[in-house]
Amino acid sequence: MANKRDLKKDINYVLGDIIEEVYIWEANNPDKDKKPGEAIIDDAIETFDTLMTRVSDRKVENASKHFKEIRQDLETKAITLIEKVNALQ
């Protein structure tokens, strides 16, 4: 059960940090358009909801494989979101 708890924490921390970076960018660039940042935040929240739903799924045959796939999806999506944050100008 610790694996599920740790995975939920990782999802929360990773996506929370990405959202926080967008807020920092917005605070440091008050004259810039906020729409791209808001889109990144919306995408992060949608990803959070999707991954948490998948983690909570109890009808999984192979839990280890299932959690590994979720971790890989989190990493892939986090990299994509970080690239979008870095591209903000």
HELIX and SHEET records of a PDB file:
HELIX    1   1 ALA A    2  ASN A   28  1                                  27    
HELIX    2   2 LYS A   35  VAL A   55  1                                  21    
HELIX    3   3 ALA A   63  ALA A   87  1                                  25    
END                                                                             
